Amino acid sequence: DASTDSGAPTPELIQIRYSAGDEARLLVINLGALTTSPMNDPLLAPGAGRRWELLFCSEQSAYGGNGVDETFDEGCWRLQSHCAWFFRSAARVATKEVSNG
């Protein structure tokens, strides 16, 4: 079952999410100035055991931009001005704890 959800938490910020099973895609567009967005919006939640993987950003240097501020994990996201990001959900990789003994 596929679904599409959208939201505009501010007049300048647009979020569109497509979900099908465990897979999800997320488009975030900031039409305004540099801003931060807290991860408490359900549209930004990647799902249990998953994380967002950046596929495209309009500020990537390959597209003539100034580079990407890749702060897309837990906490607040730093969203560059006049920019678009496209993500897919991916499995979160477990990290091993290193013992010092």
Secondary structure, DSSP 8 states (H G I E B T S, - for coil): -EEEEEEEEETTEEEEEEEETTEEEEEEEE-SSSEEEETTSGGG---TTEEEEEEEETTSGGGT-S------SSSEEEE-TTEEEEEEEEE----------
